[in-house]
Protein backbone atom coordinates (compact mmCIF):
# COMPACT_ATOMS: atom_id res chain seq x y z
CA UNK A 1 0.00 0.00 0.00
CA UNK A 2 1.32 3.43 -0.89
CA UNK A 3 1.69 6.14 1.77
CA UNK A 4 -1.33 8.08 0.47
CA UNK A 5 -3.48 4.95 0.51
CA UNK A 6 -2.31 4.09 4.05
CA UNK A 7 -3.32 7.58 5.24
CA UNK A 8 -6.76 7.22 3.60
CA UNK A 9 -7.09 3.74 5.11
CA UNK A 10 -6.29 5.01 8.60
CA UNK A 11 -8.71 7.95 8.29
CA UNK A 12 -11.48 5.74 6.93
CA UNK A 13 -11.12 3.00 9.55
CA UNK A 14 -11.06 5.63 12.30
CA UNK A 15 -14.32 7.11 10.93
CA UNK A 16 -15.82 3.61 10.69
CA UNK A 17 -14.96 2.98 14.33
CA UNK A 18 -16.76 6.19 15.34
CA UNK A 19 -19.85 5.09 13.37
CA UNK A 20 -19.68 1.65 14.97
CA UNK A 21 -19.38 3.30 18.39
CA UNK A 22 -22.60 5.23 17.72
CA UNK A 23 -24.67 2.29 16.50
CA UNK A 24 -23.23 -0.16 19.04
CA UNK A 25 -24.04 1.97 22.06
CA UNK A 26 -27.46 2.80 20.63
CA UNK A 27 -28.01 -0.89 19.77
CA UNK A 28 -27.09 -2.04 23.27
CA UNK A 29 -29.44 0.56 24.75
CA UNK A 30 -32.23 -0.45 22.33
CA UNK A 31 -31.79 -4.12 23.28
CA UNK A 32 -31.82 -3.27 26.98
CA UNK A 33 -34.88 -1.01 26.75
CA UNK A 34 -36.62 -3.59 24.55
CA UNK A 35 -36.43 -6.10 27.43
CA UNK A 36 -38.10 -3.71 29.90
CA UNK A 37 -41.90 -3.48 29.70
CA UNK A 38 -43.23 -0.01 28.83
CA UNK A 39 -39.79 1.16 27.64
CA UNK A 40 -40.34 0.32 23.98
CA UNK A 41 -40.52 4.00 23.08
CA UNK A 42 -36.93 4.46 24.29
CA UNK A 43 -35.90 1.40 22.28
CA UNK A 44 -37.48 3.05 19.22
CA UNK A 45 -35.46 6.24 19.76
CA UNK A 46 -32.27 4.19 20.14
CA UNK A 47 -33.11 2.26 16.97
CA UNK A 48 -33.28 5.55 15.05
CA UNK A 49 -29.70 6.21 16.20
CA UNK A 50 -28.77 2.66 15.17
CA UNK A 51 -30.11 3.33 11.66
CA UNK A 52 -28.23 6.68 11.50
CA UNK A 53 -25.05 4.94 12.63
CA UNK A 54 -25.53 2.13 10.12
CA UNK A 55 -26.11 4.58 7.25
CA UNK A 56 -22.89 6.44 8.12
CA UNK A 57 -21.16 3.05 8.55
CA UNK A 58 -22.38 1.97 5.11
CA UNK A 59 -21.00 5.14 3.50
CA UNK A 60 -17.61 4.58 5.15
CA UNK A 61 -17.58 0.89 4.17
CA UNK A 62 -18.06 2.01 0.55
CA UNK A 63 -15.01 4.24 1.00
CA UNK A 64 -13.04 1.35 2.50
CA UNK A 65 -14.05 -0.92 -0.38
CA UNK A 66 -12.35 1.49 -2.76
CA UNK A 67 -9.11 1.07 -0.77
CA UNK A 68 -8.96 -2.72 -0.48
CA UNK A 69 -7.15 -5.04 -2.84
CA UNK A 70 -8.97 -6.86 -5.60
CA UNK A 71 -9.05 -10.08 -3.53
CA UNK A 72 -11.01 -8.39 -0.74
CA UNK A 73 -13.72 -6.68 -2.79
CA UNK A 74 -16.08 -9.68 -2.66
CA UNK A 75 -15.86 -9.80 1.15
CA UNK A 76 -16.48 -6.06 1.40
CA UNK A 77 -19.50 -6.33 -0.92
CA UNK A 78 -20.99 -8.98 1.38
CA UNK A 79 -20.45 -6.63 4.32
CA UNK A 80 -22.20 -3.81 2.42
CA UNK A 81 -25.17 -6.08 1.60
CA UNK A 82 -25.37 -7.22 5.23
CA UNK A 83 -25.53 -3.60 6.40
CA UNK A 84 -28.37 -2.78 3.98
CA UNK A 85 -30.31 -5.88 5.05
CA UNK A 86 -29.84 -4.91 8.73
CA UNK A 87 -31.36 -1.48 8.07
CA UNK A 88 -34.23 -3.18 6.23
CA UNK A 89 -34.70 -5.58 9.17
CA UNK A 90 -35.10 -2.66 11.57
CA UNK A 91 -37.85 -1.31 9.30
CA UNK A 92 -39.53 -4.71 8.94
CA UNK A 93 -39.59 -5.02 12.73
CA UNK A 94 -42.04 -2.10 12.86
CA UNK A 95 -44.70 -3.80 10.70
CA UNK A 96 -47.71 -4.50 12.87
CA UNK A 97 -48.65 -8.15 13.43
CA UNK A 98 -45.75 -9.74 11.51
CA UNK A 99 -42.81 -7.51 12.46
CA UNK A 100 -41.94 -9.68 15.45
CA UNK A 101 -41.10 -12.48 12.98
CA UNK A 102 -39.87 -10.50 9.94
CA UNK A 103 -37.47 -8.33 11.98
CA UNK A 104 -35.53 -11.24 13.52
CA UNK A 105 -35.47 -13.11 10.19
CA UNK A 106 -34.01 -9.97 8.57
CA UNK A 107 -31.41 -9.75 11.36
CA UNK A 108 -30.45 -13.38 10.78
CA UNK A 109 -30.07 -12.85 7.01
CA UNK A 110 -28.05 -9.69 7.68
CA UNK A 111 -25.76 -11.52 10.09
CA UNK A 112 -25.25 -14.32 7.55
CA UNK A 113 -24.11 -11.82 4.90
CA UNK A 114 -21.87 -10.06 7.41
CA UNK A 115 -20.55 -13.43 8.61
CA UNK A 116 -19.62 -14.42 5.06
CA UNK A 117 -17.95 -11.06 4.43
CA UNK A 118 -16.02 -11.08 7.71
CA UNK A 119 -15.01 -14.70 7.14
CA UNK A 120 -13.52 -13.84 3.74
CA UNK A 121 -11.68 -10.83 5.19
CA UNK A 122 -10.31 -12.69 8.22
CA UNK A 123 -8.75 -15.26 5.87
CA UNK A 124 -7.37 -12.60 3.52
CA UNK A 125 -3.63 -12.22 3.12
CA UNK A 126 -4.00 -8.62 1.95
CA UNK A 127 -6.60 -7.12 4.35
CA UNK A 128 -4.71 -5.10 7.01
CA UNK A 129 -7.39 -5.44 9.72
CA UNK A 130 -7.94 -9.19 9.55
CA UNK A 131 -7.38 -9.67 13.32
CA UNK A 132 -10.46 -7.55 14.01
CA UNK A 133 -12.45 -9.60 11.48
CA UNK A 134 -12.06 -12.67 13.73
CA UNK A 135 -14.00 -10.92 16.51
CA UNK A 136 -16.57 -9.63 14.04
CA UNK A 137 -17.05 -13.17 12.74
CA UNK A 138 -17.80 -14.41 16.28
CA UNK A 139 -20.13 -11.44 16.83
CA UNK A 140 -22.19 -12.42 13.79
CA UNK A 141 -22.57 -16.00 15.06
CA UNK A 142 -23.92 -14.57 18.32
CA UNK A 143 -26.16 -12.24 16.28
CA UNK A 144 -27.63 -15.21 14.39
CA UNK A 145 -28.32 -16.99 17.70
CA UNK A 146 -29.92 -13.78 19.03
CA UNK A 147 -32.11 -13.49 15.93
CA UNK A 148 -33.30 -17.09 16.31
CA UNK A 149 -34.01 -16.61 20.02
CA UNK A 150 -35.83 -13.32 19.38
CA UNK A 151 -38.50 -15.20 17.42
CA UNK A 152 -39.54 -17.13 20.56
CA UNK A 153 -42.48 -15.30 22.14
CA UNK A 154 -41.88 -13.65 25.56
CA UNK A 155 -38.63 -15.41 26.52
CA UNK A 156 -37.01 -14.51 23.20
CA UNK A 157 -37.15 -10.81 23.98
CA UNK A 158 -34.81 -11.27 26.93
CA UNK A 159 -32.55 -13.99 25.51
CA UNK A 160 -32.36 -12.35 22.08
CA UNK A 161 -31.71 -8.97 23.70
CA UNK A 162 -28.81 -10.37 25.73
CA UNK A 163 -27.29 -11.93 22.60
CA UNK A 164 -27.66 -8.64 20.71
CA UNK A 165 -25.91 -6.75 23.53
CA UNK A 166 -23.00 -9.23 23.44
CA UNK A 167 -22.93 -8.96 19.64
CA UNK A 168 -22.69 -5.15 19.75
CA UNK A 169 -19.84 -5.31 22.31
CA UNK A 170 -17.89 -7.73 20.10
CA UNK A 171 -18.57 -5.62 16.99
CA UNK A 172 -17.22 -2.60 18.82
CA UNK A 173 -14.07 -4.48 19.90
CA UNK A 174 -13.59 -5.96 16.42
CA UNK A 175 -13.78 -2.64 14.61
CA UNK A 176 -11.50 -1.11 17.25
CA UNK A 177 -8.86 -3.66 16.15
CA UNK A 178 -9.50 -2.90 12.47
CA UNK A 179 -9.10 0.83 13.20
CA UNK A 180 -5.58 0.41 14.59
CA UNK A 181 -3.51 2.60 12.25
CA UNK A 182 -1.62 0.74 9.57
CA UNK A 183 2.04 1.59 9.48
CA UNK A 184 4.15 1.37 6.35
CA UNK A 185 6.59 -1.03 8.03
CA UNK A 186 3.77 -3.41 8.95
CA UNK A 187 2.49 -3.37 5.40
CA UNK A 188 5.97 -4.10 4.07
CA UNK A 189 6.31 -7.03 6.50
CA UNK A 190 3.03 -8.48 5.26
CA UNK A 191 4.25 -8.23 1.66
CA UNK A 192 7.49 -10.04 2.56
CA UNK A 193 5.62 -12.97 4.14
C-alpha positions, 0 to 999 in steps of 0.5 A: 500500500502506498503512503497516500493509501495508508493515510486514507485507510487510517482515516477511513477505519477511524471514521468507521470505528466512530460510526460503529461506536454510535450504532453499538451503544445505541443498539445495546441501549435499544436491546436493553430497553426492549427487554423492559416493559413499557420502555419500547418508546426508548428502544425506538429512539435508540433504533433511530440512532442505530439506523443513522449509525448504520447509514454512516457506517455503510458510507464509510464501508463504501469508501473502505471498499475502494481502498482494499485489494482486488481479492477483498472486494467480494468480502467487502461487498458482502459486508455492504449487503449485510448492512443494507439488510440490517437497516431493512430488518429494523424497518420490517420489525415495525410492521404491525402483526408480523414484524416480530417475525420478519425483523428477527429473520431480517437480522439473521439474514443480515448476520449471515451476509456479514458473517460471510464477508467477515469470514472472507476478510479474516482469511485474507492475506491482503486485508490489514485489519484481519485480526479484528475480522475474527471478533466480528465473525464471532459477533455475527454468530452470536447475532444469528443466535440472538435473531433465532431466540428473538423469534420465541415469544416472551422469553425470546425478547430477553434472551435475544436482547442479551445476545444482541448486547454481546454482539454489539460489544464484540462488533465494537471491539472488532472494529476497534482492532481494524481501526488500529492505524496501519504503518508502512513497516507493517504493510511491508512485513506483510508483503514479505511474508 
